[in-house]
Amino acid sequence: QVQLVESGGGLVQPGGSLRLSCSASGSIFSINVMGWYRQAPGKQRELVATFTSNGLTNYATSVKGRFTISRDNAKNTVYLEMNSLKPEDTAVYYCNAGGLRATRFSLGTDYWGTGTLVTVSS
């Protein structure tokens, strides 16, 4: 059984900063990609940033230069440092573990956290 637990969401004023964390626990041999997605009210879930097991990162255009994703492979944890937050960043942020293998013989499976709400408002 694998669980992803997010933390760090909350209410912040425009221009402020927040740091999200997501830890994966359970039977884990490896995780190919860890990342963050978000879903604003009335909109589809969208990619925010991803971090592959070999160190490659990818960002949505809307967050480049403001958000930084990092990953601690030993802890199966991914972080999202969010700076210069804007009201349009308001959303539920979901952690994703892509291609997670429980053992070296397992097929990769995707897992999602339950989400953490980020509200940017004055």
Secondary structure, 3 states (H helix, E strand, C coil): CEEEEEECCEEECCCCCEEEEEEEEECCCECCEEEEEEECCCCCCEEEEEEECCCCEEECHHHCCCEEEEEEHHHCEEEEEECCCCHHHCEEEEEEEEEEECCCCCCCEEEECCCEEEEECC
